[in-house]
Amino acid sequence: MKINLNDARLYGIIDLGYVEESDVTHVAEQMIEGCVDMIQLRGKGKSLDELTGYAARLHEITARSSTPLIVNDHAEIARRVPVEGVHVGQDDVLIEVARRKVGRAVLIGKSTHSLEQALAAQREGADYIGFGPIFATPTKPDYAPIGLTDIRRVHAEVSLPIFCIGGINIDNLQSVIDAGAKRVVMVSALLKAHSIADYARCATDMLA
């Protein structure tokens, strides 16, 4: 699968804290129908074997539409399932270590919470970064929101694709775009939407 991150606009996360096991594949199908460009599987507190099982099921669906599937935290999953990428946080393994663990060419993204961390991730060899949390978010209650002010600056100083994340929804998306964002991640707003496909389509239209 040839992946051009520059064309990606909307990144959806299937967070197992919000999604029941029985709904995981349906949520992925809805995201794909709504033209989400990338999908991440995130399951804090789940075992490696459990997450590997979820990733295998999801990849069967995402591969049909050539939608990259990214796994959060655990590079080892990408040795067992042909996912397209791994996403690491500030407290996870270094990107170089993650690449070694995977043992093949995949995308590696990194979460960053400041301009300094964004620049460091670029030096470290990330393929893309998450930048946030822009707003307060129930998904990451321990992180203070960084606001809109650094979005334009991080885009000026970092040449990687940047996905703004954290509390972003349809109601505040325009303010994030106006602040300089080109790409965003949606988690709870998308997962709790009455129609995930319609909500995603609305967001992708705004980001076009």
N, C-alpha and C positions, 0 to 999 in steps of 0.2 A: 504494500500500500504506500503510494507516494503521498507524503503529507506536506502541504504548504501552509505553515503556521501564519504566514502573512495574510492569507485569505480568511483565517478564522476570526470570528467576531463574538460568538456566544458559546460559552463553555459551561456545561451543566454538570453538577455533581450529584450522583446518587449516594446520598448519605444514609447509611443503614440505621441511623438514629431516628430518621423520619419515615423510612420506607419499610413496610413489612416484607418479610421474606417472599411471601406469595405474590407481591406486587412488583418485584424488582424488574422482571423482564417486561412487564407492561409499561412501567415508567420509562425504560430505555426505548421502547417502541414509540411511545408518545413524544419523547425528546427528539428522536430521529424524524418523526412526522413533522415536528415543529421546526426542523432545520437547525437544530443545535449542531455546532461544528465539531465539538469534542465532548467526550463524556468521561468523567472520573468516577471510580468506585472508591468510596471512603467508608470504613467501618471500624471506628475506634472501639477497642475492647473485643473485637472478634479475633478468633485464632487464625493463624496463617493458613491452616487447612480449610477453614470455613471460607475465608476470603478467596482462596484459590478456586474453590467450588463456584462461588458467585462470579468470579472473573471469567471462568470457563463458560458458564451459561450466558453471561452478557456478551462475551466476544463472539459467540455464534450469531448473535443478533446484530451487533455493531459492524461486524465484518461484511455483512450483506450489503450495507449501504456505504462501505468504506469510511465509516466514522471512527476516528482514532479512539481507542479505549485506553485510559490512563489509570494505573493503580496507585493508590496513595500509600506512602511510607515504605511498603515492603517490596524491595527490588527482587527478592527471591521469587515472588509470584511470576515475574516476567521470565523466569527460567522454565517455569512449568506450563505457562499459558502464553500464546503468541500475541500478547497485548502490545500496543504501539508505544507505550511510555510508562514512566514512573514519575511520581511527584514527591518531593521531599520537603520537609520543613526545616526551620532553622536549627532545631535540636536533633535532626536525623543525621544519617551518614552523609559524608561529603559526596559530591556528585561523582567524583572519580571512583570512589568506593562503590557507589551504586552501579556505575557502568561495569565495573569488574564483576559485581555480583550477578548482573544480568547476562553478561557474556556474549551479547550481540548488540547491534546498533538499534537503539531505541531513543525516543525523546526523553529528556530529563528536565522537569520543571522544578522550580524552587519557590517557596513562599518567602516573601520579603515584606518587612514592615516599616522600612525607611529608605530614603535615597541611598544611604551608605550600604545597607544590606543589598539593595538592588544592584549597585555597582560591584559589590563583592561577588554576587551570584554570577554576574556577567564574566568577571575575571576567572571564576571557578569553572566556567564552561557550561552553564545552563543553556538549554535551548529556548526557554521562555521563563518568565517569572510571573508569579501572582503578586499583586501589590495591594496591601490593605492591612487591616480592615478599614475601608473608607468610612463606613457608618457602623454604629453599634450592631452587633449581630448575636443572636442566641446560639449560633453554631460555634462561636469562639468567644464565650463570655469573659475570658481572662484577658483579652486583648483590648486596650483602649483604642477607640477609633482614631485614625490619623487625619481624617477629613479630606477635603478636595484640593487643598492649596498646593500640594507637591505633585499632583498628577502631571501638569504640563512640564514641570522641571524634570521629572523622571523620564518622560518621553524625549526630552531634549538631550539628556545625558546618557541614556541607556539605549543601545541599538537593537536589543532583543525585542521580540513581541512581548507586550506587557498586558496582562489581564487584571483589571481592577476587580477587587473582591471585597465582600463584607457588607451585608445589609442592603445590597442593591436590589431594587424592585422596579416595576413599571412606573411607579409614582415618582421615584427619584432618579430614574435612569437618565432623563434629559439633562439634569444638573451635572451628572458624572460626565456625560458626553461634552457638555459645554465647558467643563473644566479641563478637557483635553484627552479624555479616554477614547480609545478606538475599539477596545475589546473588554468584555466583562465576564465575570463568573456569577452565576446565580445558583443559589442552593435552596434555602427554605421557601423563598417566594415562588420559585418554580415548582418545587415539590408539593407545596400546599395549594397550588392553583386549581381552580375548578376543572379547567382543561389545560393540562401541561402543554399540549401541542399548540393551542391557540395563544397561550401566554408566551411561549417561546417565539412563535411567529411574530407577535407584536414587538417583542424585544429585538428580533433580528431586523425587522423593518426599520426600527428606530436607529439601529446601528449601521444600516446599509450606507 
